[in-house]
Amino acid sequence: MNSGRECAHHLGVDVLPNERVRTFGSHWLIQSKRGFEPCPWAFDLAHFAPMRTHDRVLDLGCGAGPLMVALSMVEPHLKAVIGVELDKARASQAHRNLRLNQLDNALIVRGDVRALPIPAAFDIVVTNPPFYPMGWGRQSANDEQLSATHEVNGTLMDFMGAARKAIKEDGQLVVVYDSSRLAALLGALPSFGLLAKKIRFLEDDRGKASRVLLLAGRGGTGLAVDTHRSMNLG
């Protein structure tokens, strides 16, 4: 197919007038025309996550599903990839992105991470939670962007608590977060019996380590730290 819209039409996937289809690695991603680029660190996280064939993966606050698509590209033989999203429009985009990319092992659950009953059945839990508390810095007038950047529908502690409930005893959590808020992220882990195992700072095109990837689990010793230039392949 020459374009994402042609591919969507061929597969019977709706693209709304206020949406566009863009290339996303070797796949496609439906997103809003206005707003912002969803999770430009998706491929960085997907390569950082210690996935294995037949793992069960959960994405908390999946938005339009970019992490789910990236994870499935990096490890195409996952047993299941489940996304949880509260916003109706973003959940719809995520569902259609799974269909557009023919990810038959993935599904979207519309729900609130603060209240959703999640079983401890996942090998990997990933999340790109909102970075900032309400009132912190500049807040967008765009509701979609505001809920993605600020804790409108759940705090960092809410996301960490949901992750802790969802991972198996030997499961692992992978988080992408603002590097300026790393202390808050590290401080949240002990409350849920989680221990940081690896930290990777992601440099942007200015050479600034603006984002951080964190791998955590219920046990283990030692902490590895490195820095990579962000792939930003979206």
KOLKEPA-994157 format. One record per residue (C-alpha): residue number from 0; x, y, z. Coordinates in steps of 0.02 Angstrom, whole numbers. Example, Ala and Ser with C-alpha at 12.3 -4.5 7.8 and 13.67 -1.06 7.14 Angstrom:
# residues 2
SITE  num      px      py      pz
SITE    0     615    -225     390
SITE    1     684     -53     357
# end
This chain:
# residues 234
SITE  num      px      py      pz
SITE    0       0       0       0
SITE    1      62     174     -43
SITE    2     -14     260     107
SITE    3     -81     226     279
SITE    4    -255     281     229
SITE    5    -254     160      83
SITE    6    -200      20     199
SITE    7    -334      67     324
SITE    8    -468      69     188
SITE    9    -409    -100     124
SITE   10    -423    -175     298
SITE   11    -589     -91     338
SITE   12    -513      18     475
SITE   13    -597     187     498
SITE   14    -493     346     497
SITE   15    -590     497     561
SITE   16    -583     670     478
SITE   17    -485     740     625
SITE   18    -355     601     614
SITE   19    -204     560     507
SITE   20    -107     401     473
SITE   21      81     414     482
SITE   22     223     292     462
SITE   23     283     214     624
SITE   24     441     115     593
SITE   25     385     -13     464
SITE   26     204       2     523
SITE   27      67     133     529
SITE   28      -6     238     669
SITE   29    -173     329     675
SITE   30    -164     488     779
SITE   31    -252     655     798
SITE   32    -207     789     671
SITE   33    -193     915     811
SITE   34    -105     889     975
SITE   35      63     805     992
SITE   36     166     656     938
SITE   37     119     510    1052
SITE   38     267     431    1143
SITE   39     413     470    1027
SITE   40     518     355    1138
SITE   41     415     200    1097
SITE   42     554     110    1004
SITE   43     683     155    1135
SITE   44     573      74    1266
SITE   45     534     -77    1158
SITE   46     719    -115    1134
SITE   47     755     -82    1318
SITE   48     618    -198    1383
SITE   49     685    -374    1419
SITE   50     548    -462    1321
SITE   51     551    -646    1280
SITE   52     450    -748    1156
SITE   53     277    -790    1226
SITE   54     284    -657    1364
SITE   55     123    -573    1419
SITE   56     141    -383    1414
SITE   57      29    -249    1489
SITE   58      33     -64    1439
SITE   59     -43      49    1572
SITE   60    -113     210    1498
SITE   61     -80     153    1320
SITE   62    -153     306    1233
SITE   63    -166     274    1045
SITE   64     -59     118    1064
SITE   65     114     170    1000
SITE   66     205      68    1133
SITE   67     101     -86    1093
SITE   68     142     -73     908
SITE   69     328     -43     942
SITE   70     337    -188    1066
SITE   71     255    -304     940
SITE   72     376    -251     805
SITE   73     529    -285     914
SITE   74     461    -451     980
SITE   75     327    -515     859
SITE   76     296    -677     954
SITE   77     227    -610    1117
SITE   78      87    -715    1189
SITE   79     -23    -565    1227
SITE   80     -11    -375    1229
SITE   81    -147    -288    1329
SITE   82    -172    -100    1334
SITE   83    -272      -5    1465
SITE   84    -337     168    1420
SITE   85    -467     279    1504
SITE   86    -498     407    1367
SITE   87    -632     350    1244
SITE   88    -557     431    1089
SITE   89    -379     369    1126
SITE   90    -444     194    1164
SITE   91    -533     195     996
SITE   92    -373     248     907
SITE   93    -276     112     997
SITE   94    -403     -21     947
SITE   95    -397      35     766
SITE   96    -206      41     768
SITE   97    -203    -141     822
SITE   98    -318    -186     677
SITE   99    -221     -78     554
SITE  100     -59    -168     600
SITE  101    -146    -338     610
SITE  102     -90    -372     788
SITE  103    -205    -518     826
SITE  104    -124    -554     995
SITE  105    -164    -380    1062
SITE  106    -319    -298    1134
SITE  107    -375    -138    1220
SITE  108    -467    -128    1386
SITE  109    -552      38    1418
SITE  110    -533      73    1602
SITE  111    -452     173    1741
SITE  112    -286     107    1807
SITE  113    -338     169    1979
SITE  114    -488      52    1988
SITE  115    -465     -87    1860
SITE  116    -447    -262    1936
SITE  117    -284    -321    1859
SITE  118    -220    -499    1895
SITE  119     -36    -531    1930
SITE  120     -19    -619    1763
SITE  121     104    -514    1664
SITE  122     289    -544    1628
SITE  123     317    -363    1577
SITE  124     220    -206    1622
SITE  125     262     -48    1526
SITE  126     200     128    1553
SITE  127     229     306    1494
SITE  128     134     391    1637
SITE  129      99     578    1644
SITE  130     260     663    1699
SITE  131     197     810    1802
SITE  132      78     844    1947
SITE  133     -64     965    1911
SITE  134      -4    1144    1932
SITE  135     174    1098    1881
SITE  136     244    1206    1740
SITE  137     144    1256    1587
SITE  138     -18    1163    1559
SITE  139     -88    1141    1384
SITE  140    -261    1203    1340
SITE  141    -278    1046    1234
SITE  142    -363     913    1341
SITE  143    -276     768    1253
SITE  144    -103     842    1280
SITE  145    -142     896    1459
SITE  146    -197     721    1511
SITE  147     -40     648    1431
SITE  148      82     765    1518
SITE  149      -4     801    1685
SITE  150     -82     689    1817
SITE  151    -263     724    1770
SITE  152    -319     541    1777
SITE  153    -194     463    1896
SITE  154     -34     502    1987
SITE  155     135     419    1972
SITE  156      92     321    2130
SITE  157     -70     261    2050
SITE  158      23     194    1898
SITE  159     158     112    2005
SITE  160      25      31    2114
SITE  161     -67     -39    1964
SITE  162      97    -104    1892
SITE  163     143    -190    2055
SITE  164     -24    -281    2056
SITE  165      -4    -338    1876
SITE  166     172    -410    1867
SITE  167     211    -590    1909
SITE  168     329    -629    2052
SITE  169     474    -632    1929
SITE  170     398    -501    1814
SITE  171     474    -332    1772
SITE  172     415    -153    1752
SITE  173     479     -34    1618
SITE  174     442     153    1632
SITE  175     484     302    1521
SITE  176     484     464    1618
SITE  177     549     642    1621
SITE  178     729     637    1681
SITE  179     702     792    1789
SITE  180     575     688    1888
SITE  181     686     535    1911
SITE  182     697     562    2100
SITE  183     507     552    2113
SITE  184     505     392    2008
SITE  185     640     308    2112
SITE  186     555     366    2272
SITE  187     391     285    2220
SITE  188     461     110    2193
SITE  189     495      55    2375
SITE  190     314      90    2423
SITE  191     265     -56    2312
SITE  192     410    -172    2348
SITE  193     495    -133    2182
SITE  194     681    -112    2156
SITE  195     767     -16    2015
SITE  196     880    -130    1911
SITE  197     930     -24    1762
SITE  198     920     158    1711
SITE  199     950     224    1535
SITE  200     953     410    1499
SITE  201     892     457    1325
SITE  202     977     603    1240
SITE  203     875     712    1124
SITE  204     942     795     965
SITE  205    1020     931    1073
SITE  206    1122     804    1170
SITE  207    1015     832    1325
SITE  208     962     680    1428
SITE  209     781     736    1435
SITE  210     699     565    1461
SITE  211     742     412    1563
SITE  212     699     228    1546
SITE  213     689     127    1706
SITE  214     683     -61    1730
SITE  215     620    -121    1899
SITE  216     564    -283    1980
SITE  217     523    -364    2145
SITE  218     700    -422    2181
SITE  219     879    -420    2123
SITE  220    1039    -329    2169
SITE  221    1141    -193    2087
SITE  222    1095     -50    1971
SITE  223    1159     -24    1793
SITE  224    1157     152    1718
SITE  225    1193     205    1539
SITE  226    1152     341    1412
SITE  227    1090     320    1233
SITE  228    1042     438    1094
SITE  229     854     423    1070
SITE  230     803     321     917
SITE  231     639     416     889
SITE  232     596     307     739
SITE  233     413     354     736
# end
